[in-house]
Amino acid sequence: MTRTAARIARLGMAGSVSLLMAMPAVSATRPDQPVQAWPAMSGVDTATLLEQAQDLPTSDMAVGDQPYCADDAEIHRTLKHDFNEAPVPSDGHAATELWASQQMGTWTLVAPRKDDTSCIIASGIGYDTARDVDVYYQTVGLR
């Protein structure tokens, strides 16, 4: 399998798994829904993933389990297309970007890197524009 095909397969798998995890949230999205979060790698807290993100290979070069890392444009396209997420204005706490969808009730924490790539380090449900963005950072342990 070529690297491009492998990358597309990984992206499709990551998107499918995330979407399946979010499906119960979609049907239950409501203003009083509690905020819940999951780190991008089981057993590793989000703060550790944020520290490691700058040194992780992109997912097409990865060996083993790691957060999804790819070109910024690919990450942005995926979040917009698969989850209807868009950047949320914030202070960029800990040099991260918060992406979210009011429609889906989902949110994703992205760690941009200097080489025009990014890594997804956490995601969750319970997004609501009425909540202060600090809630999402607190939920993943970054505030």
N, C-alpha and C positions, 0 to 999 in steps of 0.2 A: 504494500500500500504506500503510495507516495506521501510525502510530508503534508502536502496540501489536503489530500483526501483524509489523512489521519486527523489533521486539525479540524476539518469540517465534521468528521465523525465525533470527535471529542466535544466540540461545541454543541452539536446536536444532542448528544447524550447529556451534557451538563444542563442545557436548556430544558430538555424533556424531564429530567429528574427534578429540576427546580420548579418547573410548571406543575408537575404532578404533586409536589409537596405543597404548592401554593393553592391548588384547586379547592381544598376545603375552606381556605381563607377567602377565596373569591365568592363562594356561595354564602359566606357568613360575614362579609365585610359590612361593618356598621360603625357609626361614630364612637360607640363605647367599647369597641373591641380592644382587648389588652394588646400591648405591644409585645411581641415575641421575637427572638433572634436566635440565629444559629451561626457559629463560625463556619468558614468555608472548608475547614478540615476537622473532622471529628477528633475530639480529644486534645485539640490545640486551641487555646484562648485567642481571641481576636487581637489583643495587644501583641502577643508573640507573633502572630501572622503578619501584623503591620510591620514589626521589626524585620522579619525575614523577607518581606515582599520585594525589597530592592535587589535581593540576591537570587531570587528564584528564576529558573529558566522559563521561557514562554512554554505554554502547554504542549506545543508541537515538538519540543525538545525535552520534555520532562521524562524522568524515569521515576515511576512510582506515583504515589498519591501526593498531590499538592493543590493549593488553590488554583483556580483558572486564571492564567495570565496570557495576555495577547495584545496585539496592537490596539491603541486607544480607539481607533475607528471601529474595529471589530467588536470590542466590548460595548461601545456606545450603540452600535447598530443592534446588537443582540438585546440589550436592555430595552431599547425603544420598541423593537419589533416583537419580541417574545413576551414582554411584561408591560408594555405601554408606559415604561418608566422614563423620567426626564430628570435632569439635574435639579436639585433643590437648593435654592440660595441659602448659604450658610457661611460661617467663618472658616470653613475648610479645616475643622479641628484635626489636629495631628496629621496635616497634609493629606487629607482624604476628601473624597467626593461622596455626597449622599445623593442617590438616585431613588426616585419613588413614583408610585402611581396611585393617585386618589381613586381611580376607577377600580383597580385590582386590589388595592389595600396592601401592596407589597412594597418593599424597599430593599436597597442593596448598598453596601458600603464598598467603595472602590478605592484602591491605593494607587494613584498615578506614580509613574517612575520617570526618571530623567530621559530615558531613551524612547519616549513616545509610546510606551506600552503601559499597561495597568494590570493589577491583580484584583480579583474580587475576593475580599477577605471576610465578609459576613453578609447575611441577608435575613429578612424577616417579614413578618406580617403585622398588621395593625396600623398601617400608615394612615394618617389623617392630617390634612393641612392645618387643622385647628390646634394641633399639638406643637409645642416648641421643639425645634430640631434637636436640642440637647437630650430629649427623651431617648432618641434612637442611639446616640453615642453612649448614654448611660446604660442602656440595655445591653450593649455589647461590651461594656466595661472600659470605655475609653474616656470617661469623664468622672 
